[in-house]
Amino acid sequence: MDRDLTLFPNDNIGDALWQMQQAGDDLEKAREVEFSVLFPSQVLALQFGQLLLENNQKLSFTPFHDNEALLWEITAYPEMSLNYDNISAYQELLETTSVPLQGKFDGFYCL
């Protein structure tokens, strides 16, 4: 099967979705997706977490040990079907709202 670049663009999100689809995953099935954002301080991470909670988002808050400059991680767990528009729109939302709090988007993951 040829890769449709309108559905699976040639970037990190498109590559991940293409690999999942090729492995037989039903991308239309809604599921919880993990989106992580890293912060340099606990206070900034908690401020971001509060924004997510105010918008009824499920989240987790943990120390992050793999980066000395970004010590705290907020992970949001929205439920969505896996398509490029859903993933990229939520990523953009997290990036836009976390930048004023010195947040750095760290990626997404789903089973």
N, C-alpha and C positions, 0 to 999 in steps of 0.2 A: 504494500500500500504506500502510495506517495504521500508525503507530508504536506498538508494544506497549510500554507504559511499565514492564511487569514485566521485560521483557528489555533494554530500552534506557531506563533512568530519565533524567529531565530534569536531568542534571548533566554535567560534563566527560567522564567516562568513557562514560556512555550516549550523549552526543552524538557522540563520536569513533567508537564502535562502530556507531552508526546510520548515520553518513556512510560508513563502510567497507562496511557491508552494502548500502547503497543504490548504491554504486559497483560492486557485484558481487563483492566479496571473500567468499571462503568462510571464515567466522569459525570453523568447526569444525576447520579445518586447523591442526594444531599448528605453531607457529613461534617463533622467538626474539623476545622482546619486551625493549626497553631501558627500564629504570627508573632515573632519576637522582636522586641525593641530594647536596646541597651542604653544605659544611662551612667553618667559619671558619679552621681550621688544618690543616696537613698531618698533624699527629699525630692529631687527632681523626678525620680521614678514613681514615687508615691503621688506626686501631683498629676502625672500622666495617668496613673492607675485610677485616680479619682475621676478624671475626664471620661475614661472608659466606663467606669461604674455608673456615672451619671447618665450614660447612654445605654444602660442595661446590657453591658458586655460582660461576659464571663471572662475572668482573667486569673493569672497567677503572678506572684511577686517572689523572686528568689535572688540570692547573691549570684553573681556570675564570676567564675574564677579564671576564665580563659583570656581575659584582657585587663591589664592593670589600669587602663584609663577609663574603662567602662565596667564598673563593678556590680551593677544591678540590672536585672532583667525583668521586664514585664512581658508576659505572653498573653495574648488575647485569643479566645477560642470561638469565633463565629461559626455558625453552621451555614453551609452553602453548597451548591453544586459546583463542581470543579470545571470552570471554563476561564479562559484568559481574561475576559472582561471582569468577572467577579474577583479573581485573585489580584489583578493589577489595580482595580479600583480600591479595594480594601488596603492594599499595600500603600498606595498613594495617600489615602486618608491618614494612615498611621504615620507616614513620613511627614506629611504636612503639619499634623498636630503635634508631633514630637520634636520637631526642629527647634521651636522656641524654648524647649526644655532640654536642649542639647542631646536629644535622643538620636540614636542611629539604628535604622532598621537592620535586623540581622537575618531575615529570611522567613520562609514559611515551611510547614511540614504537615503532611496528613498521611493517615494509614491507607 
